[in-house]
Amino acid sequence: DLVEVLEAVPGLRWPVRYSAEVHADRLWVTVAGDGLDAGELADRLAAAGIDADVRIEQLDPDAARALRPLRCDLVEQPFHRPVLAGSPV
């Protein structure tokens, strides 16, 4: 639910870069972005039944990726067998 709410916010770059942690029995959501309003995001989450405090951080792309690595961050490596000089292909 959290991802769906955040990805529906206009102005958030996709994929949404965020982290969610519990501190002192409260859910804290940190979202990477600029020009966003933490209160508006908290209201959107509350409308979806998610009671959370929200922090907005302006981060460079590498720091934003570090908040929560996603599948799209994976880099595929091809499986190949080196061909030795003089061997049949």
N, C-alpha and C positions, 0 to 999 in steps of 0.2 A: 504494500500500500504506500509506503514511504516513497519508493522510487516512482510510482505512478503519479503521485501528487507533485513531486519535484519536477518530473519531466513534462508536466502539463503547464508549468509556469512560463509565461512568455518572457523572453529575454535571457533565460538560462541556456547556456551553451550545452549541446548534447554531445556525448553523454554527460549527464549531470555528475559533477564531482562533489562528493559529500562524505562525511563520516557521521556515524551515530554511536554515541556512548552514553552509558548511565553513570551519573555522578550524584551522590547523595539522594538516591531514589528518584532522580529526574532524568528524563531522556534529553540529551543535548545533541542537536543536529548542527554540524558545521558545514556550510555550503560555500564552495569557491565561486566567486563572481564579483562583479562590481555594479553599482547602480541598483542594487536590490535592497529591499526593505525587510529586515528581519521580522518585524511585526506582521507584515503581510504574509510572509511565508509561514509564520506560526499560526496565523488565522486559517490559511489554506489547509495546514495539517490538522488543525482542530476540527475543521469542517468534515474531514475524513475520519474523525475519531482518534486522531493521534495527538496526545497531549505532550508537547515538546517545547523546549527553549531553543531558539535558533540563533546562531552566530553566522555572520557573513565575513569571509576573508578574501582579500585580494591576493591571489597567489599566481606565481608564474606557472606555466604548463606542467613542468616536472613536479613541483610541489603539489599542484592540484591532483595530478595522477596518484601521488603518494597517499592522499586522503583515503582512497578506496580503490585499489587496482581492480580493473574490470577485464572481462574476456577480450574486449576489443584492444586491450593493451598488449596482448600476447603477440609475439612475433613467430611466425611459422618458419621453420628451418626445413629445407628439402632433405629428403633422405636420398643419398646418392653414394655410389661406390666409385672411388677414384679409378680412373683408367690409367694403367701403366703403359709407358711408351713401349711400342712393339707388341702389345697384347691385342688379340682380336676384340672388336667392339661388341 
